[in-house]
Amino acid sequence: MRILAFVFGFWVAATAAFAQDGDAIESVIGNQLDAFNERDISEAWEYASPNIKRLFGDPGNFGMMVQQGYPMVWDNADVRFLELRDLGGMVWQKVMVRDAQGALHILDYQMIETAQGWQINGVRLLPAPDVGA
């Protein structure tokens, strides 16, 4: 019985910690999306991981990549946070956004925890879900 209580207690603590991480992760992603809408590329850059910063070198290159490669992030609206998952030790947050033309997109943000807190380590566009009649 003690083992069961220990396992349950550990599960409750882990779930609570993951929920706190979820709030922090949503804040980081939401703040970056807001910064893109305001065209504050320097602010958006602050939420990028060291890997992303090394890859793009400066906020200008980063902003150009987002504008050209992720127009739904550059001009985003109606942001909704979906599942937060741990896949093989990697933390992924699904986010649904509406673009400037009104189309919905599902993005998957890879998050890493750094000394500065949670940061965005990559984003991938997921296939649109099939919508049936």
N, C-alpha and C positions, 0 to 999 in steps of 0.2 A: 504494500500500500504506500509506503514511503517513496518508493521509486516512482510510482504513478504520480504522486503529489509533486515530486521533484520535476518530473518531465512536464507536467502541466504548468508548474510555476515558471519553468524555463521558457516554455512556449508563450505564455502570457507576456513575460518580459521581452522576448524577442519580437513579438507582435507589436507591442507598445513602442519599442525602439524603431521598428520599421515604419510605423505610422508617423513618428516624429521626423524621420528621414524623409518620408513622403511629403510632409508639409514644407520642409526646407527645399526639397527638389522642385516642388511646384512653384515655390517662390522664385527660385533661380530662373527656371524656364519662363515663367510669367514676366519677370523683370526684363529678361532679354527680349522677349517678344514685344513688350512695351517700348523698349529702347529702339528696336527696329522701326516700329510705327512712328516714333518721334524723330527718326533718322539720326539718332545719337549713337553712331557706330563705336565711338570710344567707350561708351557705357556698355553696349552689347558685347564688346571685346572682353570686358572684365569678367564675364560669366563663362568664357571659353577656358578649357583646360590648357595646361602647359603644352600638351601634344598639339592641340589645334593652333596655339600661338606659334609654336616652332614651324608648323606646316605652312602657315600663311604669312608669318613674319611681321605683319603690322595690321592695324585696324582697317586701313584702306583696302588692302588685298582681301581681307576677310569680308568686309562689307560688299565688295564687288562680287565675290563668290556667292554670297547669300542672295543678293539681288538677282543675279543671273541664274543660279542653280536652284534656288528655293524661293520663288516669287510668293508662295503662300506664307512663308515666314516673313519676308520683307514687308508685305502688306497683309497683315493677319487680323482677323476679327473672330468673335464668338469662340474663344478658346475654351476647350473642355478637356480636363485631365481624365484619362481612362485608367487602365491598369498600370500599377507599378510592380515590376517583376525582378526577381533575382534569377538570372539564367547562367548557371555555371560560374557563379561568383561575379558576374557582371550585372550591374543594375540598369534596367531599362524602364523608361516612363513613356507610355503611349499618350499621345496628345492629338485631339481632333481640332483642326482650325478651318475657318472659312476664309477663302481668298477674296481678292478685290472683286472678282466676278460672281461671287456667291457660291462657288463650288466648295465642297467639303473634302478635306485631306486628312489622312491619318499618318502621323509622324511618330517615329520611335527614337527617343533621345537616350543615348548612352551617357550615364552619369558616373563620375568618379569623385571620391571624397579626397580632398587635398588639405593641406594646412590652412588654406583660405576657406574651407568649407566645400560644399558640393559644387562641382563645375561640369559643364557640358563637354563631353569628350567626342561627340559625333552625333549626327542625325541621319536617319534614313527614312525615305518615303516608302510607306507600305502600300501594297496594292489596295485599290478601293474595294470595299466589301461588295459582294453581289447583293443587289436589292431586287427582291422578287415581288410579284403582284399578289 
